[in-house]
Amino acid sequence: MTREIISTNKAPQAIGTYSQAVRVGDTIYLSGQIPLIPETMELLEGEIKDQIHQVFKNLSAVAEAAGGTLADVVKLNVFLTDLSHFPVVNEVMAEYFSEPYPARAAIGVAELPKGAGVEMDAVMVLV
């Protein structure tokens, strides 16, 4: 099977040795997104709710570059430096997803790149 690299300037550029997303067949693996503003590559300051929105905007931009939308996401991984923010993730996620919701994991971590409070990656399937 061939791999197709997905890239868009509407999401933060990869910081390091990875791609924004990789398509293999009908499956697209979206790399982790933190609340970076694509135009400036600076971390969005402010409330965790705003940061979560930015992460979903970044994931959405990569999903669209791959020919899909967040509705095509089948698995979402959420990484939080403070698990007390998990209810906010649920609240914001409801603005971007509708039933049937993707499978999801929420993981508490000690630290994320650039001092972010949240990071998410996803698996999307286009059929």
Phi, psi and omega in degrees: 000142179269155177252138174243128178273130180256134180212143177212147175274002178273359175230161179303140177290151180300134177254085181127200188266067176205169178253156177299322177199157177226131178257131174229108185066231180269001185256133177240127178259113181268124179294162179301138176240134172251172184283058175273143174276119187304321184291328185248343185060024176260148178291133176294125178273164174114202186294151179299327179300316178295323179294320178295317176303316181297320178298315179295324176297318179295314178298319180298319179297319179290319178301316179294322178297334179273357179095016180227197176219177177298338177296342180270358180287129178253343180213130179233131174249130181243127178244125181233138174279348178219104183293349175292347177275359183302320176300328178291322176302313179300317180299311182289321181302325179297341178277343184249341184231150171230169182295144359282131182287154176289159169297152186209149170232143174238124187234129174276130181231158181284326187202151176230162180305144177058017179078018180296154177265346183213144172216146176221144169232168186208161171239131184236143177235129177251123179234000000 
